[in-house]
Structure formats: C-alpha cells, structure tokens
Amino acid sequence: MKKEVAMARILTKTETIIKLLCRSTGASISQLQTVTGWQPHSIRAAMTGLRKRGHEIERRRKGAVSSYHIAQPGKKA
C-alpha cells in the first residue's frame, strides 16, 4: 500500500477555517486563532479572502462575543 493512500489528507488552514465557519455554531476569532495559530488580523484577512472568492460570511453577536458563519447558499448575509 502506498504511503500517500495510507495517510489521511491533511486540511490546509484555510480549509479548516471554512469547515469551522460552516458549523451551525460558527466560530469566533479566538477559536479560529487556536486552530490556526494565527493572529486576529490574519484571521480577518483570511475571511476577507474568502469573501472575495464568493463566500458570504455573516457575523452574529451574542453579548460581547461575535461568531462568524458562512451563509447558506441563497441566503443573504
């Protein structure tokens, strides 16, 4: 068995961000920082890049904490 086949595919950090933003609970900046190791400004820049690629990202506030979500297709952010 080839080594490539035996090993699971590792997600890129951008793919990881998309996966977390697609959850029903979304993700906060601090959660995204934890999984990527990036600074907050880098997380925000990555989300800007996702928006430029056509993803609709919405921000939901609950108290002082904001969570970010990729909007469902056909739904306005």
N, C-alpha and C positions, 0 to 999 in steps of 0.2 A: 504494500500500500504506500502510495506516495505521501511524503511528508505534508505537502500542501493540502491534500484531501483529508488527511487525518486531523489537521489543525482547524479549529473553528476560525471563521473570518472575524477579524478584529475591526470594530467600528471606528471610523475617524471621529475626531472630537465634534466636528460639525454634524455628523450623523447622530452622534449621541445627544447633542443639543436638540435636534429635530425630534428624536424619539421621546425625550422628556417633555418637550413642548406639546406633543400630540396626546399626552396623558390627559385624562379628564380633569385632573387637579392642576395640570400645567406644571410650571416650575418657577421658582423665584431666582433672582440674580445670585443669591448666596448658594442655592442648591446647584446651579449651573457652575459656579466657581469651584465647588467641592469636586465635582466630577471631571472638570477640565483642567483645573489648576491655574486657570486664567484670572486676571484682574477684572474688576467690574467693567472698566471701559472696553476691554477686549470682548467681553460677553455682549455688550451693547453693540459694538461694531459688527460682531458675527450676526446678530439679529438684524441689523441694517442690511447686511449682505443677503440674508435670507429673504428679506422684503424685496430687494432688488431682483432676486430670482423668481419672484412671484408668490411667495408665501405671505398670507395675511396673518399677521401676528397681532393679537389683541392683548391688552393689559386689563386685568381685573384686580381691583383693590379690595382688601379685606382688612379694615383698620389701617395700620401703618405699613402693612406688608403688601406688595404688589406681586401678582403671579402673572406669568405670560403664557399664552396658548396660541397654537396655530389654529386659526379658524377653520371650521369645516368647509368643504367646497360648497359654493353657492351661498355662503353666509357672509354678510358684511361684517368687518371688524369694527 
